[in-house]
Structures are given as structure tokens and as C-alpha cells.
Amino acid sequence: MTPERFETLAEAHGGDVARWPAAEREAAAALMIAQPVLAQGVLARAATLDLALDAWAPMAVTHDLRERVIAAAPGARRRSPLAAWFWGAGLSAGLAAACAAGLAVGVVLYDESQPDEAVSAALAGYDDFTAAVTGEGA
């Protein structure tokens, strides 16, 4: 393990090597034996940061502050009945137009000369289920 890798792991996982990934601990122990001064300095800096982070706690919010924030928040916007009606009418008109367009495309694409072949082709894969439906072969 390089000193740079040791420092990166200390910054990421803290000054307690026991909290480091298990795969890195053995190499870290070897570096701590080979370069004890460097390792102690890096771990001491990481431990100082660990103590500061462990001591931090979020600020408590008082009931009065919470009530003032809620009172200052804007209320929900209400639509007028007329706007709600136009919204619903527009949505309904859009769905009706989509249905009409689908019907029109289906009528245009329908080929009257081969209606039975299209149905036969669509149902060709269902021949395997004939025995199950009729009870034969059971």
C-alpha cells in the first residue's frame, strides 16, 4: 500500500482502521509498521475529523418556529370551477380525438380482399392448444 492510498482510505473511512474495508486492513497494518510516523500523523488527522463529526447534532426546531414557518407558507392554489371544467373538457376532447384517429387509421388500413387470411394468420399460433381445449390427448 502506498502512503497516498493509506491517506485516501483514512480520509474516506476515518482514523479507526477497524472501520476500513477488510481487504485493505492487512496492507494498512503493514504500512503502519513500515512507516509509523506517517501512519500516526494521517490517523490522528482523521481521528480529529471523526471527533468533530461525531459531536455534530442537528439544531432542534422549537414549536414556535415550526408554527411560524407553516403560517408563512403559501396556501394551495385553487382552480376556479370554470378552469376545472375547461381542463376536463380539454382532456375529454383529446381522448376522443385519439380514439377517432385510431378508428380512421384502422378503416384506411383494412384490406377487404383478404379478411380471412389476416384472421387465419393471427390465429395460426393457437393450433397447439386445440387438444387442451377439446380434451383430447389428456
WONORVEN-V673546 format. One record per residue. RES is the residue in three letters. SS is DSSP state (2 for helix, 1 for strand, 0 for the rest). OMEGA is omega in radians with two decimals (999 if undefined). D_LAST is the distance of its C-alpha to the last C-alpha in Angstrom with 1 decimal. Layout:
BEGIN
res=[RES,RES]
ss=[SS,SS]
omega=[OMEGA,OMEGA]
d_last=[D_LAST,D_LAST]
END
This chain:
BEGIN
res=[MET,THR,PRO,GLU,ARG,PHE,GLU,THR,LEU,ALA,GLU,ALA,HIS,GLY,GLY,ASP,VAL,ALA,ARG,TRP,PRO,ALA,ALA,GLU,ARG,GLU,ALA,ALA,ALA,ALA,LEU,MET,ILE,ALA,GLN,PRO,VAL,LEU,ALA,GLN,GLY,VAL,LEU,ALA,ARG,ALA,ALA,THR,LEU,ASP,LEU,ALA,LEU,ASP,ALA,TRP,ALA,PRO,MET,ALA,VAL,THR,HIS,ASP,LEU,ARG,GLU,ARG,VAL,ILE,ALA,ALA,ALA,PRO,GLY,ALA,ARG,ARG,ARG,SER,PRO,LEU,ALA,ALA,TRP,PHE,TRP,GLY,ALA,GLY,LEU,SER,ALA,GLY,LEU,ALA,ALA,ALA,CYS,ALA,ALA,GLY,LEU,ALA,VAL,GLY,VAL,VAL,LEU,TYR,ASP,GLU,SER,GLN,PRO,ASP,GLU,ALA,VAL,SER,ALA,ALA,LEU,ALA,GLY,TYR,ASP,ASP,PHE,THR,ALA,ALA,VAL,THR,GLY,GLU,GLY,ALA]
ss=[0,0,2,2,2,2,2,2,2,2,2,2,2,0,0,0,2,2,2,0,0,2,2,2,2,2,2,2,2,2,2,2,2,2,0,2,2,2,2,2,2,2,2,2,2,2,2,2,2,2,2,2,2,2,2,0,0,0,0,0,0,0,2,2,2,2,2,2,2,2,2,2,0,0,0,0,0,0,0,0,2,2,2,2,2,2,2,2,2,2,2,2,2,2,2,2,2,2,2,2,2,2,2,2,2,2,2,2,2,0,0,2,2,2,2,2,2,2,2,2,2,2,2,2,2,2,2,2,2,2,2,2,2,2,0,0,0,0]
omega=[3.12,3.08,3.11,3.11,3.12,-3.14,3.11,3.12,3.11,3.11,-3.09,-2.99,3.08,-3.06,3.11,-3.07,3.13,3.12,3.13,3.07,-3.07,-3.11,-3.09,-3.00,-3.09,3.12,3.10,3.11,3.11,3.12,3.13,3.09,-3.08,-3.08,-3.04,-3.11,3.11,-3.10,3.14,3.13,-3.14,-3.12,3.11,3.09,3.14,3.12,3.08,3.09,3.09,3.13,3.14,3.13,3.12,-3.11,-3.08,3.05,3.14,-3.13,3.11,3.14,3.14,3.14,-3.13,3.12,3.13,-3.14,3.12,3.12,3.13,3.14,-3.11,-3.11,3.13,3.13,3.12,3.10,3.12,3.07,3.06,3.12,3.14,3.11,3.11,3.14,3.13,3.10,3.13,3.14,3.13,3.11,3.13,3.13,3.11,3.11,3.11,3.12,3.12,3.10,3.14,3.12,3.10,3.10,-3.14,3.12,3.11,3.13,-3.12,-3.07,-3.10,-3.13,-3.08,-3.04,-3.08,-3.11,-3.10,3.13,3.13,3.11,3.13,3.13,-3.13,-3.09,-3.08,-3.10,-3.09,3.14,-3.11,-3.08,-3.08,-3.11,-3.14,-3.11,-3.09,3.12,3.12,3.08,-3.11,999]
d_last=[69.5,72.1,74.4,72.9,69.4,70.7,72.4,69.3,67.2,70.0,70.1,66.3,65.7,69.1,71.8,69.7,68.1,65.6,63.9,63.5,60.2,59.8,59.7,63.2,65.0,65.9,67.5,69.2,70.7,72.0,73.7,75.2,76.8,77.9,79.3,79.9,82.3,79.9,77.0,79.1,80.2,76.8,75.3,78.2,77.7,74.0,74.8,77.3,74.7,72.2,74.8,75.4,71.7,71.2,74.2,73.0,71.6,70.8,73.4,72.9,72.7,74.8,73.7,76.5,75.5,71.8,73.0,75.3,72.6,70.2,73.1,74.0,70.4,69.9,67.9,64.7,65.3,64.6,63.7,65.5,63.4,64.3,63.0,59.7,59.3,60.0,57.5,54.7,55.7,55.7,52.3,50.9,52.7,51.2,47.6,48.3,49.7,46.7,44.4,46.7,46.9,43.1,42.9,45.7,44.2,40.9,42.8,44.9,42.1,39.9,40.0,39.9,39.7,36.1,34.2,31.1,30.9,31.2,28.2,26.2,27.2,26.3,22.7,22.2,20.3,17.6,16.1,13.7,12.1,11.7,8.0,7.5,10.2,9.5,6.0,5.5,3.8,0.0]
END
